Amino acid sequence: MSTRGGLFGAYLTTFFLTITNPITMLSFLAIFAGLRLGETNGNYLSASVMVLGVFLGSAAWWLTLSTGVSLLREKFTHALLTWVNRLAGVIIFSFGMVALFL
């Protein structure tokens, strides 16, 4: 694996991939509109706290996720990963069937 760019390069790549994902943007837009979080009435402190909260929540999630993956990396064999992928496929397929027929 190439380490060109290092951690900062990986961070920037992930950041721009996430920030340009239309589903992410629409999800945040829907949540903020539904909870009326966008109505700051010109209060920049309130808007800044909201943005900081979203950033810290996302950072905490990715820190937890990446820490868990790094701790469990050695425990996953190829055979176990194959079964995890099969189970995930069955679950996704089942949700698709439920959505299609209900």
N, CA, C and O atoms as a GROMACS GRO file, in nm:
protein
  408
    1MET      N    1   0.085  -0.119   0.000
    1MET     CA    2   0.000   0.000   0.000
    1MET      C    3   0.089   0.123   0.000
    1MET      O    4   0.185   0.132   0.076
    2SER      N    5   0.057   0.217  -0.083
    2SER     CA    6   0.134   0.340  -0.093
    2SER      C    7   0.098   0.435   0.020
    2SER      O    8  -0.019   0.448   0.056
    3THR      N    9   0.198   0.501   0.074
    3THR     CA   10   0.172   0.597   0.182
    3THR      C   11   0.187   0.740   0.131
    3THR      O   12   0.201   0.833   0.211
    4ARG      N   13   0.183   0.758   0.000
    4ARG     CA   14   0.196   0.891  -0.056
    4ARG      C   15   0.080   0.978  -0.008
    4ARG      O   16  -0.036   0.939  -0.017
    5GLY      N   17   0.113   1.094   0.043
    5GLY     CA   18   0.011   1.185   0.094
    5GLY      C   19  -0.008   1.172   0.243
    5GLY      O   20  -0.047   1.268   0.308
    6GLY      N   21   0.019   1.056   0.298
    6GLY     CA   22   0.010   1.036   0.442
    6GLY      C   23  -0.131   1.052   0.495
    6GLY      O   24  -0.229   1.044   0.420
    7LEU      N   25  -0.140   1.074   0.625
    7LEU     CA   26  -0.269   1.086   0.690
    7LEU      C   27  -0.345   1.211   0.646
    7LEU      O   28  -0.467   1.208   0.630
    8PHE      N   29  -0.272   1.320   0.625
    8PHE     CA   30  -0.339   1.443   0.583
    8PHE      C   31  -0.401   1.426   0.444
    8PHE      O   32  -0.512   1.474   0.420
    9GLY      N   33  -0.330   1.358   0.354
    9GLY     CA   34  -0.386   1.332   0.221
    9GLY      C   35  -0.508   1.243   0.227
    9GLY      O   36  -0.605   1.265   0.155
   10ALA      N   37  -0.504   1.142   0.315
   10ALA     CA   38  -0.620   1.054   0.333
   10ALA      C   39  -0.738   1.133   0.391
   10ALA      O   40  -0.852   1.114   0.351
   11TYR      N   41  -0.708   1.222   0.485
   11TYR     CA   42  -0.813   1.305   0.545
   11TYR      C   43  -0.878   1.393   0.438
   11TYR      O   44  -1.000   1.400   0.428
   12LEU      N   45  -0.795   1.461   0.359
   12LEU     CA   46  -0.850   1.550   0.256
   12LEU      C   47  -0.933   1.474   0.154
   12LEU      O   48  -1.040   1.520   0.113
   13THR      N   49  -0.885   1.358   0.113
   13THR     CA   50  -0.961   1.278   0.017
   13THR      C   51  -1.097   1.240   0.074
   13THR      O   52  -1.199   1.253   0.006
   14THR      N   53  -1.098   1.192   0.198
   14THR     CA   54  -1.224   1.153   0.261
   14THR      C   55  -1.315   1.273   0.282
   14THR      O   56  -1.436   1.264   0.262
   15PHE      N   57  -1.257   1.385   0.323
   15PHE     CA   58  -1.336   1.506   0.346
   15PHE      C   59  -1.405   1.550   0.217
   15PHE      O   60  -1.526   1.574   0.217
   16PHE      N   61  -1.330   1.560   0.107
   16PHE     CA   62  -1.391   1.608  -0.017
   16PHE      C   63  -1.487   1.506  -0.077
   16PHE      O   64  -1.584   1.543  -0.142
   17LEU      N   65  -1.461   1.378  -0.056
   17LEU     CA   66  -1.554   1.276  -0.102
   17LEU      C   67  -1.686   1.288  -0.027
   17LEU      O   68  -1.793   1.278  -0.086
   18THR      N   69  -1.678   1.309   0.104
   18THR     CA   70  -1.799   1.322   0.185
   18THR      C   71  -1.873   1.451   0.158
   18THR      O   72  -1.996   1.450   0.145
   19ILE      N   73  -1.802   1.561   0.148
   19ILE     CA   74  -1.866   1.692   0.132
   19ILE      C   75  -1.934   1.705  -0.005
   19ILE      O   76  -2.026   1.784  -0.021
   20THR      N   77  -1.889   1.627  -0.104
   20THR     CA   78  -1.950   1.634  -0.237
   20THR      C   79  -2.051   1.523  -0.261
   20THR      O   80  -2.103   1.510  -0.372
   21ASN      N   81  -2.081   1.444  -0.158
   21ASN     CA   82  -2.178   1.336  -0.172
   21ASN      C   83  -2.319   1.396  -0.163
   21ASN      O   84  -2.356   1.449  -0.059
   22PRO      N   85  -2.396   1.387  -0.270
   22PRO     CA   86  -2.530   1.448  -0.268
   22PRO      C   87  -2.622   1.389  -0.162
   22PRO      O   88  -2.704   1.460  -0.105
   23ILE      N   89  -2.611   1.261  -0.136
   23ILE     CA   90  -2.697   1.199  -0.035
   23ILE      C   91  -2.667   1.257   0.103
   23ILE      O   92  -2.759   1.281   0.180
   24THR      N   93  -2.541   1.278   0.134
   24THR     CA   94  -2.503   1.338   0.262
   24THR      C   95  -2.562   1.478   0.273
   24THR      O   96  -2.619   1.514   0.375
   25MET      N   97  -2.547   1.556   0.168
   25MET     CA   98  -2.598   1.693   0.170
   25MET      C   99  -2.750   1.695   0.187
   25MET      O  100  -2.803   1.772   0.267
   26LEU      N  101  -2.820   1.610   0.112
   26LEU     CA  102  -2.966   1.607   0.122
   26LEU      C  103  -3.012   1.557   0.258
   26LEU      O  104  -3.113   1.605   0.311
   27SER      N  105  -2.940   1.462   0.315
   27SER     CA  106  -2.977   1.412   0.448
   27SER      C  107  -2.965   1.520   0.552
   27SER      O  108  -3.056   1.540   0.632
   28PHE      N  109  -2.852   1.591   0.553
   28PHE     CA  110  -2.835   1.699   0.650
   28PHE      C  111  -2.936   1.810   0.626
   28PHE      O  112  -2.989   1.867   0.722
   29LEU      N  113  -2.963   1.842   0.502
   29LEU     CA  114  -3.062   1.944   0.470
   29LEU      C  115  -3.200   1.905   0.523
   29LEU      O  116  -3.270   1.988   0.582
   30ALA      N  117  -3.238   1.780   0.503
   30ALA     CA  118  -3.369   1.734   0.550
   30ALA      C  119  -3.376   1.735   0.703
   30ALA      O  120  -3.477   1.776   0.760
   31ILE      N  121  -3.271   1.689   0.768
   31ILE     CA  122  -3.272   1.687   0.915
   31ILE      C  123  -3.278   1.828   0.971
   31ILE      O  124  -3.357   1.857   1.061
   32PHE      N  125  -3.194   1.917   0.918
   32PHE     CA  126  -3.191   2.055   0.967
   32PHE      C  127  -3.324   2.125   0.943
   32PHE      O  128  -3.372   2.198   1.029
   33ALA      N  129  -3.384   2.103   0.826
   33ALA     CA  130  -3.512   2.167   0.796
   33ALA      C  131  -3.623   2.109   0.883
   33ALA      O  132  -3.707   2.182   0.935
   34GLY      N  133  -3.623   1.978   0.901
   34GLY     CA  134  -3.727   1.914   0.980
   34GLY      C  135  -3.723   1.955   1.127
   34GLY      O  136  -3.827   1.967   1.191
   35LEU      N  137  -3.603   1.975   1.179
   35LEU     CA  138  -3.589   2.015   1.319
   35LEU      C  139  -3.579   2.166   1.337
   35LEU      O  140  -3.559   2.215   1.448
   36ARG      N  141  -3.593   2.239   1.227
   36ARG     CA  142  -3.584   2.385   1.226
   36ARG      C  143  -3.453   2.436   1.284
   36ARG      O  144  -3.449   2.537   1.354
   37LEU      N  145  -3.345   2.363   1.254
   37LEU     CA  146  -3.214   2.402   1.305
   37LEU      C  147  -3.151   2.514   1.223
   37LEU      O  148  -3.055   2.576   1.268
   38GLY      N  149  -3.203   2.540   1.107
   38GLY     CA  150  -3.148   2.644   1.022
   38GLY      C  151  -3.197   2.784   1.055
   38GLY      O  152  -3.149   2.882   0.999
   39GLU      N  153  -3.293   2.794   1.146
   39GLU     CA  154  -3.349   2.924   1.180
   39GLU      C  155  -3.268   2.988   1.293
   39GLU      O  156  -3.306   2.983   1.410
   40THR      N  157  -3.156   3.046   1.255
   40THR     CA  158  -3.070   3.109   1.356
   40THR      C  159  -3.098   3.259   1.367
   40THR      O  160  -3.049   3.325   1.458
   41ASN      N  161  -3.178   3.312   1.274
   41ASN     CA  162  -3.217   3.454   1.276
   41ASN      C  163  -3.097   3.548   1.288
   41ASN      O  164  -3.100   3.645   1.364
   42GLY      N  165  -2.992   3.517   1.215
   42GLY     CA  166  -2.874   3.603   1.215
   42GLY      C  167  -2.783   3.584   1.335
   42GLY      O  168  -2.685   3.657   1.349
   43ASN      N  169  -2.812   3.489   1.420
   43ASN     CA  170  -2.729   3.463   1.537
   43ASN      C  171  -2.614   3.372   1.494
   43ASN      O  172  -2.631   3.250   1.484
   44TYR      N  173  -2.499   3.430   1.469
   44TYR     CA  174  -2.385   3.355   1.418
   44TYR      C  175  -2.327   3.261   1.523
   44TYR      O  176  -2.269   3.158   1.488
   45LEU      N  177  -2.341   3.293   1.649
   45LEU     CA  178  -2.292   3.204   1.754
   45LEU      C  179  -2.372   3.073   1.754
   45LEU      O  180  -2.315   2.965   1.765
   46SER      N  181  -2.504   3.084   1.741
   46SER     CA  182  -2.589   2.966   1.736
   46SER      C  183  -2.556   2.880   1.614
   46SER      O  184  -2.548   2.757   1.624
   47ALA      N  185  -2.537   2.944   1.500
   47ALA     CA  186  -2.502   2.871   1.378
   47ALA      C  187  -2.366   2.804   1.392
   47ALA      O  188  -2.347   2.691   1.347
   48SER      N  189  -2.270   2.872   1.454
   48SER     CA  190  -2.137   2.816   1.473
   48SER      C  191  -2.140   2.696   1.567
   48SER      O  192  -2.070   2.598   1.544
   49VAL      N  193  -2.220   2.704   1.671
   49VAL     CA  194  -2.232   2.592   1.765
   49VAL      C  195  -2.294   2.471   1.694
   49VAL      O  196  -2.252   2.358   1.718
   50MET      N  197  -2.391   2.494   1.608
   50MET     CA  198  -2.453   2.386   1.534
   50MET      C  199  -2.352   2.319   1.440
   50MET      O  200  -2.344   2.196   1.435
   51VAL      N  201  -2.275   2.398   1.368
   51VAL     CA  202  -2.174   2.343   1.278
   51VAL      C  203  -2.068   2.269   1.357
   51VAL      O  204  -2.025   2.161   1.316
   52LEU      N  205  -2.025   2.325   1.469
   52LEU     CA  206  -1.925   2.259   1.553
   52LEU      C  207  -1.980   2.127   1.607
   52LEU      O  208  -1.906   2.028   1.613
   53GLY      N  209  -2.105   2.124   1.645
   53GLY     CA  210  -2.166   2.000   1.694
   53GLY      C  211  -2.170   1.891   1.588
   53GLY      O  212  -2.142   1.775   1.617
   54VAL      N  213  -2.205   1.928   1.465
   54VAL     CA  214  -2.206   1.831   1.355
   54VAL      C  215  -2.065   1.780   1.330
   54VAL      O  216  -2.044   1.660   1.311
   55PHE      N  217  -1.968   1.871   1.329
   55PHE     CA  218  -1.829   1.831   1.306
   55PHE      C  219  -1.778   1.738   1.415
   55PHE      O  220  -1.720   1.634   1.385
   56LEU      N  221  -1.801   1.773   1.541
   56LEU     CA  222  -1.753   1.691   1.651
   56LEU      C  223  -1.824   1.555   1.656
   56LEU      O  224  -1.762   1.454   1.687
   57GLY      N  225  -1.952   1.554   1.624
   57GLY     CA  226  -2.025   1.426   1.618
   57GLY      C  227  -1.970   1.336   1.509
   57GLY      O  228  -1.952   1.216   1.530
   58SER      N  229  -1.944   1.393   1.393
   58SER     CA  230  -1.888   1.314   1.282
   58SER      C  231  -1.748   1.266   1.316
   58SER      O  232  -1.713   1.151   1.288
   59ALA      N  233  -1.668   1.353   1.374
   59ALA     CA  234  -1.532   1.315   1.410
   59ALA      C  235  -1.532   1.204   1.515
   59ALA      O  236  -1.451   1.112   1.509
   60ALA      N  237  -1.623   1.213   1.613
   60ALA     CA  238  -1.631   1.110   1.716
   60ALA      C  239  -1.674   0.976   1.656
   60ALA      O  240  -1.623   0.870   1.694
   61TRP      N  241  -1.769   0.982   1.563
   61TRP     CA  242  -1.815   0.859   1.498
   61TRP      C  243  -1.701   0.793   1.423
   61TRP      O  244  -1.679   0.673   1.438
   62TRP      N  245  -1.627   0.868   1.342
   62TRP     CA  246  -1.519   0.810   1.263
   62TRP      C  247  -1.403   0.765   1.350
   62TRP      O  248  -1.337   0.666   1.319
   63LEU      N  249  -1.377   0.835   1.459
   63LEU     CA  250  -1.272   0.793   1.551
   63LEU      C  251  -1.310   0.660   1.616
   63LEU      O  252  -1.227   0.570   1.627
   64THR      N  253  -1.435   0.647   1.658
   64THR     CA  254  -1.483   0.523   1.718
   64THR      C  255  -1.479   0.409   1.616
   64THR      O  256  -1.435   0.298   1.647
   65LEU      N  257  -1.526   0.437   1.496
   65LEU     CA  258  -1.529   0.335   1.391
   65LEU      C  259  -1.388   0.289   1.353
   65LEU      O  260  -1.363   0.169   1.345
   66SER      N  261  -1.298   0.382   1.331
   66SER     CA  262  -1.162   0.344   1.290
   66SER      C  263  -1.086   0.276   1.404
   66SER      O  264  -1.004   0.188   1.379
   67THR      N  265  -1.111   0.317   1.528
   67THR     CA  266  -1.048   0.250   1.642
   67THR      C  267  -1.098   0.106   1.654
   67THR      O  268  -1.019   0.015   1.676
   68GLY      N  269  -1.227   0.087   1.639
   68GLY     CA  270  -1.282  -0.048   1.644
   68GLY      C  271  -1.229  -0.137   1.534
   68GLY      O  272  -1.197  -0.253   1.559
   69VAL      N  273  -1.219  -0.084   1.415
   69VAL     CA  274  -1.166  -0.161   1.303
   69VAL      C  275  -1.020  -0.197   1.327
   69VAL      O  276  -0.978  -0.310   1.301
   70SER      N  277  -0.941  -0.103   1.377
   70SER     CA  278  -0.800  -0.133   1.400
   70SER      C  279  -0.782  -0.236   1.511
   70SER      O  280  -0.688  -0.316   1.506
   71LEU      N  281  -0.869  -0.235   1.611
   71LEU     CA  282  -0.859  -0.334   1.719
   71LEU      C  283  -0.903  -0.473   1.674
   71LEU      O  284  -0.850  -0.573   1.722
   72LEU      N  285  -0.998  -0.480   1.583
   72LEU     CA  286  -1.053  -0.608   1.539
   72LEU      C  287  -0.992  -0.660   1.409
   72LEU      O  288  -1.028  -0.768   1.363
   73ARG      N  289  -0.901  -0.584   1.350
   73ARG     CA  290  -0.846  -0.620   1.219
   73ARG      C  291  -0.783  -0.759   1.219
   73ARG      O  292  -0.805  -0.835   1.124
   74GLU      N  293  -0.708  -0.791   1.319
   74GLU     CA  294  -0.639  -0.920   1.323
   74GLU      C  295  -0.733  -1.037   1.350
   74GLU      O  296  -0.700  -1.151   1.320
   75LYS      N  297  -0.849  -1.009   1.406
   75LYS     CA  298  -0.943  -1.115   1.442
   75LYS      C  299  -1.022  -1.166   1.320
   75LYS      O  300  -1.074  -1.277   1.323
   76PHE      N  301  -1.031  -1.086   1.215
   76PHE     CA  302  -1.110  -1.123   1.099
   76PHE      C  303  -1.024  -1.202   1.001
   76PHE      O  304  -0.930  -1.148   0.942
   77THR      N  305  -1.058  -1.328   0.984
   77THR     CA  306  -0.992  -1.410   0.882
   77THR      C  307  -1.067  -1.392   0.750
   77THR      O  308  -1.174  -1.332   0.746
   78HIS      N  309  -1.009  -1.443   0.645
   78HIS     CA  310  -1.074  -1.434   0.514
   78HIS      C  311  -1.207  -1.509   0.514
   78HIS      O  312  -1.305  -1.461   0.456
   79ALA      N  313  -1.211  -1.624   0.578
   79ALA     CA  314  -1.334  -1.703   0.583
   79ALA      C  315  -1.444  -1.630   0.661
   79ALA      O  316  -1.560  -1.629   0.619
   80LEU      N  317  -1.407  -1.570   0.774
   80LEU     CA  318  -1.505  -1.496   0.853
   80LEU      C  319  -1.556  -1.375   0.776
   80LEU      O  320  -1.676  -1.346   0.779
   81LEU      N  321  -1.468  -1.305   0.708
   81LEU     CA  322  -1.509  -1.189   0.628
   81LEU      C  323  -1.603  -1.230   0.515
   81LEU      O  324  -1.695  -1.156   0.481
   82THR      N  325  -1.579  -1.346   0.456
   82THR     CA  326  -1.668  -1.396   0.352
   82THR      C  327  -1.809  -1.417   0.407
   82THR      O  328  -1.907  -1.382   0.341
   83TRP      N  329  -1.820  -1.475   0.527
   83TRP     CA  330  -1.950  -1.497   0.587
   83TRP      C  331  -2.017  -1.367   0.629
   83TRP      O  332  -2.139  -1.354   0.619
   84VAL      N  333  -1.939  -1.272   0.676
   84VAL     CA  334  -1.995  -1.140   0.711
   84VAL      C  335  -2.051  -1.074   0.586
   84VAL      O  336  -2.160  -1.015   0.590
   85ASN      N  337  -1.980  -1.082   0.475
   85ASN     CA  338  -2.027  -1.024   0.349
   85ASN      C  339  -2.154  -1.094   0.300
   85ASN      O  340  -2.246  -1.028   0.250
   86ARG      N  341  -2.160  -1.225   0.314
   86ARG     CA  342  -2.280  -1.298   0.273
   86ARG      C  343  -2.400  -1.257   0.358
   86ARG      O  344  -2.510  -1.235   0.306
   87LEU      N  345  -2.379  -1.248   0.489
   87LEU     CA  346  -2.487  -1.208   0.579
   87LEU      C  347  -2.535  -1.066   0.546
   87LEU      O  348  -2.655  -1.040   0.543
   88ALA      N  349  -2.441  -0.976   0.522
   88ALA     CA  350  -2.478  -0.839   0.485
   88ALA      C  351  -2.557  -0.838   0.354
   88ALA      O  352  -2.652  -0.761   0.340
   89GLY      N  353  -2.518  -0.922   0.259
   89GLY     CA  354  -2.590  -0.931   0.132
   89GLY      C  355  -2.732  -0.979   0.151
   89GLY      O  356  -2.824  -0.927   0.088
   90VAL      N  357  -2.751  -1.078   0.237
   90VAL     CA  358  -2.885  -1.130   0.265
   90VAL      C  359  -2.970  -1.023   0.333
   90VAL      O  360  -3.088  -1.007   0.300
   91ILE      N  361  -2.912  -0.949   0.425
   91ILE     CA  362  -2.986  -0.844   0.494
   91ILE      C  363  -3.027  -0.734   0.398
   91ILE      O  364  -3.142  -0.689   0.399
   92ILE      N  365  -2.934  -0.690   0.313
   92ILE     CA  366  -2.966  -0.585   0.215
   92ILE      C  367  -3.071  -0.634   0.116
   92ILE      O  368  -3.164  -0.560   0.083
   93PHE      N  369  -3.058  -0.757   0.069
   93PHE     CA  370  -3.156  -0.814  -0.022
   93PHE      C  371  -3.293  -0.820   0.044
   93PHE      O  372  -3.394  -0.790  -0.019
   94SER      N  373  -3.298  -0.859   0.173
   94SER     CA  374  -3.424  -0.869   0.245
   94SER      C  375  -3.491  -0.732   0.259
   94SER      O  376  -3.612  -0.720   0.240
   95PHE      N  377  -3.412  -0.631   0.293
   95PHE     CA  378  -3.469  -0.496   0.300
   95PHE      C  379  -3.523  -0.452   0.164
   95PHE      O  380  -3.628  -0.388   0.156
   96GLY      N  381  -3.453  -0.487   0.058
   96GLY     CA  382  -3.501  -0.454  -0.077
   96GLY      C  383  -3.632  -0.521  -0.110
   96GLY      O  384  -3.721  -0.459  -0.169
   97MET      N  385  -3.645  -0.646  -0.072
   97MET     CA  386  -3.769  -0.720  -0.097
   97MET      C  387  -3.884  -0.661  -0.015
   97MET      O  388  -3.996  -0.646  -0.065
   98VAL      N  389  -3.858  -0.628   0.110
   98VAL     CA  390  -3.961  -0.568   0.193
   98VAL      C  391  -4.006  -0.434   0.133
   98VAL      O  392  -4.125  -0.406   0.124
   99ALA      N  393  -3.908  -0.352   0.091
   99ALA     CA  394  -3.942  -0.222   0.032
   99ALA      C  395  -4.017  -0.239  -0.100
   99ALA      O  396  -4.104  -0.158  -0.132
  100LEU      N  397  -3.985  -0.342  -0.175
  100LEU     CA  398  -4.049  -0.363  -0.304
  100LEU      C  399  -4.193  -0.411  -0.289
  100LEU      O  400  -4.280  -0.372  -0.368
  101PHE      N  401  -4.219  -0.494  -0.190
  101PHE     CA  402  -4.352  -0.554  -0.178
  101PHE      C  403  -4.442  -0.490  -0.074
  101PHE      O  404  -4.559  -0.527  -0.063
  102LEU      N  405  -4.392  -0.397   0.002
  102LEU     CA  406  -4.479  -0.332   0.102
  102LEU      C  407  -4.511  -0.191   0.067
  102LEU      O  408  -4.583  -0.123   0.141
   0.00000   0.00000   0.00000
